[in-house]
Amino acid sequence: GLSVAPDMILVKNRDQADSWAVYHSGMGNAAHLILDTTAAYTTSSAYWGSTDPTSTVWTTGNDGKLNSNTEKYVAYCIANCEGYIKAGTYIGNGDDDGSFVYTGFRPAMMILREYSAVDNWLIYDNKRVGYNLDSAGNAVLYPDTTSAEENQASRAIDILSNGFKLRTSNTTGNASSGNYLYLAIAKNPFQYATTR
C-alpha cells in the first residue's frame, strides 16, 4: 500500500519477548539487524527470505521474530518520500570534519547505525540540546540499551537545512570506511504542500 517498495522495515513479535528485526535496503535482502542489540548485521534467509520487498508485499523467512504460527506481529514499513522521510546509507571518514549526508530536507530526527560492526544505534533530534557544535555535547539516545540520555561531545552532529554532518571521528557514527545506515525524518514535511 506504499505505492513503492519500503526502504526500511521494523518488525516486532507482539506475543513473545522477542527482539525487533530490522530490514534496510542499504544492507540487501539477505541481511538483518536487531534494534535492541549492538550486534553487527548477519545474513540469513530466515528473516526476509532473501527477497526484495515490492510496492505491495514483503517476504518473511521462518525466524520466530517475524513468522511463527498463530503469533501476532506488527511491522512498520518505511518508504523514502522526497522532502519528508529518507532511509539511506553513508560511508564514514574517521575525521572530526565528518561525512555530510544529503537528505534533501532539514531533519527533525535521525537514527544512525554502523551495520557491519558491533556498536550502538544512535538517535538524534532537534528538540534536545547538543547539535550544531553546542558546547554541552550532543544529546544521544541508544535504543539498544536501557541507558539514560547522554550528552557527549564525542557524538557531535550538525543538523543542516539539507541533511546532517558528523562532527566526530568516533567510530559509533563516523569510522573510517565504516558502512552506516540511517533513517531521517523531516522537520518541515510540507515542502510541496499547497493551499486552497
URKAMO-V667162 format. One line per field, one symbol per residue. phi: phi as a letter, one per 20 degrees, with the letter a starting at -180 (. if undefined). A space follows every 50 residues. Layout:
phi = ???
This chain:
phi = .emcffebcdccfeeceeffecdbgfenfedbddfecefffcdaffedml cffdfcbcddedfffcacgmeecccddcdfcgncbbdbcbdfdmcfeffe dednbefebcdcafeecfaefcccbeddfpflmfffnfecdcfeceffgc dcffcfbdddfcqbcfcbegffdbfgmfecdbccdffcedgdfcdd
